[in-house]
Every structure is written in structure tokens, then in C-alpha cells.
Amino acid sequence: MTKYALYVRLEAKPGKEQEVAAFLSSAAALVNREPETTAWFAIKMSANIFGIFDAFPSEQGREAHLNGEVAKQLMAKASELLAKPPEIHKIDVLADKLPHEPRSVGSSSRGA
């Protein structure tokens, strides 16, 4: 079960909105390499407000993500792209619904 999460609020500097969106879109490839990041979303809430929501089964997974490549790259670009430092909130997950593992070929109940 997912127990731990992060919500990160990002405010783009005027004129940097597209660069923030591009950075977040490209970060998915890095997150896909993190085995304990079980859910990850880059979101746009308004013209200049963006966010990241991600979830983890353990505190160790959350800490690994906070010390991982996405965080390092975001902090390296923060002064260039963001109006203020990222607001990082550690949150607890009370309940979740995640997709099941994909079925392997041949496990379908339908005929071929």
C-alpha cells in the first residue's frame, strides 16, 4: 500500500511557463528509473502554477526521491525558472487506488 507522498508546488517566473512545463514533462524519464516511486504526476494548475505529486510505499522511497535526479535538476534550475523556491510538502496517504499489474499474454479470459 502507498503510505507516503509528496506535493511540490512550483510557481514559474513570468515568461518561463513553457520551460517549467517542458522540464516537468522530461522528468518522467528520470522518475521511471525509481523503483519506489509508485505514482508520479506533473500537473499544471494555472498559467504559472505547476506541481508534482508522487507516492511511495516507504519513507526510504520518499527520501530517495527527494535526493534523486529530478530534485537535483529542479534545484539547479530553480533560480532561473521559478519565482520562488519550490514548496515541498511531505504528506501521508490514507487510502489509494493504483492500477493492477498488467496481465501477461495468455492470461486473458477472452479467446484469441
C-alpha positions as CSV (number, residue, x, y, z in Angstrom):
1,M,0.0,0.0,0.0
2,T,1.1,3.5,-0.7
3,K,1.7,5.3,2.6
4,Y,3.9,8.3,1.8
5,A,3.7,11.1,-0.7
6,L,5.0,14.5,-1.7
7,Y,3.2,17.5,-3.1
8,V,5.5,20.1,-4.6
9,R,4.1,23.5,-5.7
10,L,6.0,25.4,-8.3
11,E,5.5,29.0,-9.4
12,A,7.0,29.8,-12.8
13,K,8.7,33.2,-13.4
14,P,6.9,35.3,-15.9
15,G,7.8,34.1,-19.4
16,K,9.2,30.8,-18.1
17,E,6.0,28.8,-18.0
18,Q,6.8,26.8,-21.1
19,E,10.2,25.9,-19.8
20,V,8.8,24.7,-16.5
21,A,6.2,22.6,-18.3
22,A,9.0,21.1,-20.6
23,F,11.2,20.4,-17.6
24,L,8.3,18.5,-15.8
25,S,7.5,16.5,-18.9
26,S,11.1,15.5,-19.4
27,A,11.4,14.5,-15.7
28,A,9.1,11.4,-16.3
29,A,12.0,9.5,-17.8
30,L,14.1,10.0,-14.6
31,V,11.3,9.0,-12.3
32,N,10.7,5.8,-14.3
33,R,14.1,4.7,-13.0
34,E,13.0,5.0,-9.4
35,P,11.6,1.6,-8.3
36,E,10.0,3.0,-5.1
37,T,8.1,5.9,-6.8
38,T,4.8,4.1,-7.4
39,A,2.9,7.1,-8.7
40,W,4.1,10.4,-10.2
41,F,2.2,13.2,-11.7
42,A,3.4,16.5,-13.1
43,I,0.5,18.9,-13.0
44,K,-0.5,22.4,-14.3
45,M,-3.0,24.3,-12.1
46,S,-2.9,27.7,-13.8
47,A,-0.9,29.6,-16.3
48,N,2.1,29.9,-14.0
49,I,1.4,27.4,-11.2
50,F,2.6,23.8,-11.6
51,G,3.1,20.9,-9.2
52,I,4.4,17.5,-8.7
53,F,2.5,14.8,-6.8
54,D,4.2,11.5,-6.2
55,A,3.7,8.5,-3.9
56,F,5.8,5.8,-2.2
57,P,5.4,2.6,-0.2
58,S,8.1,3.6,2.3
59,E,9.7,6.6,3.9
60,Q,13.0,5.4,2.4
61,G,11.5,5.6,-1.1
62,R,10.3,9.1,-0.5
63,E,13.7,10.2,0.8
64,A,15.5,8.5,-2.2
65,H,13.2,10.5,-4.5
66,L,14.0,13.8,-2.6
67,N,17.7,13.1,-3.1
68,G,17.3,11.8,-6.6
69,E,18.0,13.3,-10.1
70,V,14.7,15.1,-10.5
71,A,15.2,17.0,-7.3
72,K,18.8,17.8,-8.1
73,Q,17.9,19.1,-11.6
74,L,15.0,21.1,-10.3
75,M,17.0,22.8,-7.7
76,A,19.8,23.5,-10.2
77,K,17.2,25.3,-12.4
78,A,15.0,26.8,-9.7
79,S,16.5,30.3,-9.6
80,E,16.3,30.5,-13.4
81,L,12.7,29.1,-13.8
82,L,10.9,29.7,-10.6
83,A,9.5,32.9,-8.9
84,K,10.3,31.4,-5.5
85,P,11.7,28.2,-4.1
86,P,9.6,25.0,-4.6
87,E,7.2,24.4,-1.7
88,I,7.7,20.8,-0.7
89,H,5.1,19.1,1.5
90,K,5.5,15.6,2.9
91,I,2.1,14.1,3.2
92,D,0.6,10.8,4.4
93,V,-1.6,8.7,2.2
94,L,-4.8,7.5,4.0
95,A,-6.1,5.4,1.1
96,D,-5.1,4.6,-2.5
97,K,-6.2,3.0,-5.7
98,L,-3.5,2.1,-8.1
99,P,-3.8,0.0,-11.3
100,H,-3.0,-3.6,-11.0
101,E,0.0,-5.1,-12.7
102,P,-0.7,-5.7,-16.4
103,R,-1.8,-9.2,-17.2
104,S,0.7,-11.3,-19.1
105,V,-0.1,-12.5,-22.5
106,G,-2.3,-15.6,-22.4
107,S,-3.9,-14.8,-19.0
108,S,-6.9,-13.1,-20.6
109,S,-10.2,-14.8,-20.2
110,R,-11.2,-13.9,-23.8
111,G,-10.4,-16.2,-26.6
112,A,-7.9,-15.1,-29.3
